[in-house]
């Protein structure tokens, strides 16, 4: 089997994220479902999956880098010579070599090598990759979605609360079947989150823009505000400006907060009385809202 780093096209010091990204790119290109009837694509996909399985396992990757296992995961043959050091009277270390025959090595390591060799080639079936789109509120609160597969099967996918777009869910044993008694691979489901017309996510906080009237902004009011768990009542303080940001504690995702930004909206139809009042109105504390914006 080819070097797994070469299979995925990454450097030996590549990060876990780089390895994962390379695997996703290659897996999508060579997936059997996208290359029906192409035996070479199926073989390439198995090779890619095997390389990722080794490099995504920190212990296996470290053992491969140290030369203890090969690209298939099988133990490498041990050296034929073993060294024992002895201290002499002067405290200096000397080395004495001792050779072992093939029969000696077989009796000591034979069973272990055979088991490891067998495990290395008894890899499970290939992983299957799917894509799933969920609503913003489904991702925020958690749900169960049914995914229809190309072969007619369905999978019930548990969406955990707080899931972010781009996360990959792994369903053990729901991938492609293995040969003989080899167990099937896993189903890897990359989840996308559809945007919401009102809510926007920032970490575990939820942001929303709330239209308010001039009267509500000037005099204050209690109004209903949508949240991911349903509407709640928000108290708007008197003399609030457009752009004022208010917090609903704990109303975000997984204990985060919801931040409400007020947006002053004037009525669509003219209000003659309001216009007449503003013409006569002389503020007790005049101010310039554009002060500091002048450049010359």
N, C-alpha and C positions, 0 to 999 in steps of 0.2 A: 504494500500500500504506500502511496506517495506521501511525502512529508505533509502533515496537516497544515502547516503554515503556508506552504506553496499551494495547497488545494484551495485555501481561502484567500490567497493573495495578500497576506499580511506579513509584517515583520515579526521576528521572534520576540521583540519587546512590546508588541501591540497591546493596548489596553483591552479590558473585557468589553468595553463599549465598541471599540473598533472591530473586534472579532465578531461581536453580535451583529453589527451593521453589515459587515462583509458577508456573513452567513445569510442574512435576510435577502440581500441583493442577489446572491447566487441562487439561493433556494427558489426565489420567485421566478428566476429566469429558466431554471432547469426542472421545475416541478413537473412530474408526470402528467398531472391534469392539464397542464398548459402545452404539453408536447405528446399528445396521444399517438401511440404506435411507434414512438421513437425509443428504441431500446437503449441507444447511447445516452439519451437524456435521463432515463431511469437509472442507469449505472452511475452517471455523473452525479445525480441527486443523492444516491446512496453514499457515494464517496464524500460529498460535501457534508452530509448529515453525520457521517462517521468522524470526519475531521472536527466538526463543531462539537460533537459529543465529547471528544477527548479534550479539546482546548477550553471548553466551558466548565470543565471539572478541574478546580484548582489543584487537587491532589494529583490527578492523572497528568495534568499539564506539567506540573513540577517534576514528576517522575520521568516523563518523556524528555524534558529538557536536561535531566541528569543522565539520560541514556539508560535508565532502568527498564523501560518498556519501549516497544516499537510503535509505529503509527497505528497498528491494529489494536494496541492495548496489551499485546502479549509480552511476557517477560523476555528480556534479551538473554542469550546464553551467558552464563557466568565465566569469568576468567579461569583458565586451567591451572593457574598457579596461585598459591596462597602464601602470605608472608606473616611471619611471627617475629616480633622483636624481643630481644633479650638485653638486659642491662649488664654491662661488664663492671668490673671493680671500680673503674674510673668514672662510671656514671654515663658513659657514651652508649648510644643505641646502636646495635648491630642487627642486621636482617639475615634470616636464614630462610631459604626457599625450599619448599617441599612440593614435589610433583605428585599428581594423582592420575591414576589410569581412568579410562572411560568407564570401566566397571565400577570403580569407586564413586565417580561422579553420579552414575546412574543410581546406585544404591542410596546416595545421600539426598540428591535433588530430583530424581526422576519423577516421583509422584507429584511433587509440587509443580515442576515444569509442565507436566502433562495437564494438570488441572488449570494452570494459568493460561496455557496455550489454547485449551478448549474454550475457556471463558472469553478469550480475546476474539475468537472467530464466531462465537455464539451471540453476536450482537442482535439487539432487538430490531423490529421492523422500523422503517423510516418514519419520521415525523411528518404529519400532514399540516399544511399551513392554510389558514382561512382568515377572512376579514369580516368584521362585524361592525355595523354602525348603530350606536345607541343615542337616545335623546339626552340632552343636558341634565334633566331632572332624574333620569334613570341612572346616569353615572354618579350624580351627586348623592342620591338616596339609596342606591343599590336596588337590584331587581334580578329576575331570571328571564333570559331571552332564549327562545328556541331558534336554533340555527339549522337550516336545511342543507344537507350535503349533496354533492353531485351524484353519489351512488344511491340516493333515495333515503338514506338514514337521516335522523334528526338528533341533534344534541341539545340538551338543556344546559345553557351556560349561565352560571351564577356570576352576576356583575357585582363586585363588592362596592360598598358605599365609598365614595371619594375617588373612584377610578379616574385616571387622567387619560386623555387621548394619546394613542401610541403605545400604551401598555399592552403586553402580550400575556394572555392567560394560557396556562398549560393544563390540559385534561389528560391525565395519565391513562395510557392504554387505549386511547380513542383514535390513534393514528393508523398508518397503513399496517396490514398484517405482516408478520414475519413468516419465514419458511419453516415448515416442520413444527417443532415444539418451541421455536423462538417466539417470545411474546411480541405483541404489536407495539408500534411506536406511540408517540403521544400526539394529541391535537394541539397545535399552537395557534391561538386565535388572537390576532392583532385587532384591538378595539379602537375605533374612531368615535369621537363625541361630536354630535351635531351642534352647531351654535344655537343659542336661545334668543328669541326676539327681545327679551327684557334683561336677562341676567348675563353677567360676564364674570369669569373666574380669575382670581389672582391669588395663587397659592391655595389656601383653604378658605380664603375670604371670597364673598360674593358681592359684586358691585351692581348697582342699579341706578338709573336716572329717573327721578320722580317729577313729573310736571305739577306745578302748583300755580294757583291764581294769585293775582296781585293782592287781593284781600287776605288770602291765607298767609302770604309772605309777610305782609305788614302787621296784621293783627294776631297772627298765630292761629293754629288749628290742630285738630286731631283728625287724621286721615288714615284710610286703610292702605297698607303697602303690601305688595306680593312678596313672599319669601319662598324658598325651596320646599318648605313644609306647609305652605298655605298662608293666607293673608293675616297680618297682625296690624294693630293700631300704633301709629307713630305720632308723637306730639311734635308739631313744628313750632319752634320758639317764635315769639313776636319779633318783628324787624329782621327777618331772615332774607338774605340776598340770594339771587340766582348763583349757584355754585357752592352754596353752603353744604357741608358734608356732615351727615348725622350717622351715628352707629347704632345698629341693633345687635347687642351683645349675644354671642352664641348662636346667631341665626344663619351662620355660614355652613361650610362643609366640614364635617368631623370636628365640630367644636369651634370652627372659625367664626368670624363675624360677618354681618352684612352691612355694607356702607351705602347710604342713600345720599345721592347728590341732587339737590333741588334745582329745578329748571323753571324759571319764571315764564309763564305763557299768558299772553294777553288774549282777550276774546277775539274771535274771528270777525264779529260784527262790531261796528262802531258803538261806543258808549258816550253819548253826548254829554251827560251829566259829569262823567269822569273827565272828559276833555275840558269842560267849562271850569271845573274845580281846579285842574292843573294849571289853567291859564291864569287864575286868580291867586293860586297858592304861592306864598313866599316862605321858603323853609327857614326855620329858626337857626339851623346849622347848615348853611350852604356848603357844598363840597363839589369837587371835580373828580368824577370817577376815572377820568383819563389822565390824571396828573401823573407825571413820570414817564408817559409814553412819548412825549415830544422829544425829537432828536435834534432840533435846531431852534 
